[in-house]
């Protein structure tokens, strides 16, 4: 074999090795999801040098009644992998139907994946009983055990929205609860890994992609 042919063969064999090393070095960081809701910055000394580390908020546990009448906890929602949280009310005439129609897309995309769940919290618990939520859930084809419409104590729901997910409160309608277009992606540790405008198709497309990225990181830590 001629020297030129040996050199060419060597280059051909070297290309996939270099590609693998490049992807291994840079591919993971390229698709890493951010973490939202910082709580504080801790400082610690490592090898004589001070390092700063951001500590992020974790959504505290909660318990509310689903459309089936069963009690559902935050720990259950994230036990299989992750959940998408939203805040709505059934008599909302505009944004809520558009938001829930987008969530139908998310449900259908991950219909067969038990690691992905959806949690829609009512901001009008006085009207939105479990029975009302059951009828509402039927309109969107919510899959039992997959998409939970949740109601309960008004104070607990308000605390979840404003203190845990850090949504602004509103007194405009005589309620401290706020309806929001924001969707939240919550991982298995309770950290918020994504925020999206739930009535924008492009944002929901990004949500779907980032759910897939998060699931991939579970499979390939």
C-alpha positions, 0 to 999 in steps of 0.5 A: 500500500502506498504511503498516500493511501495509508495516510488517507486511510488513517484520516478516514479512521480518525474522523469518527474518533475526533467527532466522538470526542467533540460531541462528548466534550461539548454536546452535553453542555449544549443541551443542558437545561437551566434551573429557575427560581434561585433562593440564595448564593452559598459560599464555600472554601475549596482548596483555599479558594472561595467558590460561590454556588447558587441554591435553587428553590424546590417546589414544596410538597402539597396535596389537592383533590383531583377531578376523580376525587382522589388526593394527589400530592406533589411527590406523586406527580414527580415520582415517575420523572417530571410534571408540567404545572399550570394555573387556570379556572374553568369559567375563564373565557379566553386564555385558559381554553387556549392554554389547555388546548396546547396542553392537549398537544403535550399530553398526546406527545407523551401519551405512552410515557408514564414519566410525564404528567400534567397538573392544572391547578384551579385558581377558583376553588370556590366554584371549581369542585372536583365534579366541575373539574371532571366535566371540564377535563372531559372536554380536553380528553384528559387521560386518568392518571396522566393529566390532573385537574386539581382543587382544594383549600384556597389558602393552600392553592394561593401559597402554592402559586405565589410562594412556591411557583412565585406567581404574582398575586391579584386582588382584581377579582376579589381573590388572592389567586392568580390565573397565569399563561405560564407553564412550568416544567418541574423535574423529579427533584422539585426544581423548575427547569423551564417556564413557557408562555402556554398560549404560544405554539412556539413556546409549547414546542420548546416545552416538548423539546425540553421535556425530551431533553430532561428525560434523556438526562435521566437515562444518560446521567 
